[in-house]
Amino acid sequence: MTKVPGSPEPIEITAERTEYLQGNDVYEADGSVVVVQGRRRLTADHMTLFMLSGTMVATGHVHLSDPLTETFADRLELNVNTEMGVIVNGRLFVKESNTLVTGRLLQRFSETHYRGKEGSFTNCDANEGQVPAWRFTFKDLDLNLGERLFLNDTWFCINDHPILKLPTFAYPIQTSRKS
């Protein structure tokens, strides 16, 4: 267990190979990396944790799980103190609303606020690797969990065939029941 300055909870790092570079105050981990901080768990092929800034960079089969979401990416940069980060070539699955957002680039501003570039959004079930029955593709996305998402330069697609072009689109994303 290690404590990052400014971090609310200690971080546990396990991997096939872990190295602490004392002069730079950096942890490097390779092979079956698992990082646990409170209720957040990350797995990846490689991870670097910069202790002074609290920045964690994970690459290769990245999977980040927290109480609200599951994130999969080629690369993830996450500040363990602020929860802000960048997801490259990623998928964000919101558990409670069955929402799947993909994007070339997803910015994480908090556990509930994201912005995205060049991706898709759906609430339609589809198995891994299958095309959902419907989805919206977008150029820009602003997502606030528990509120709504806004899409710009949007296409409504059925079975991956563009049907309707929408300049902007808003969709409610509820993460709790309301009466």
Salt bridges, closest charged atoms under 4 A:
GLU19 OE1 - ARG17 NH1 2.97
GLU28 OE1 - HIS46 NE2 3.07
ASP30 OD2 - ARG17 NH2 2.39
ASP30 OD1 - HIS46 ND1 2.39
ASP45 OD2 - HIS61 ND1 2.70
ASP66 OD2 - ARG108 NH1 3.31
GLU70 OE1 - HIS63 NE2 2.29
GLU70 OE2 - LYS95 NZ 3.38
GLU77 OE2 - ARG75 NH2 2.85
GLU83 OE2 - ARG40 NH2 3.79
GLU83 OE1 - ARG108 NH2 3.47
GLU118 OE1 - ARG104 NE 2.69
GLU128 OE1 - ARG91 NH1 3.05
ASP140 OD1 - LYS117 NZ 2.50
ASP142 OD1 - HIS113 NE2 2.81
ASP142 OD2 - ARG115 NE 3.71
ASP153 OD1 - LYS165 NZ 2.21
ASP160 OD1 - ARG135 NH2 2.63
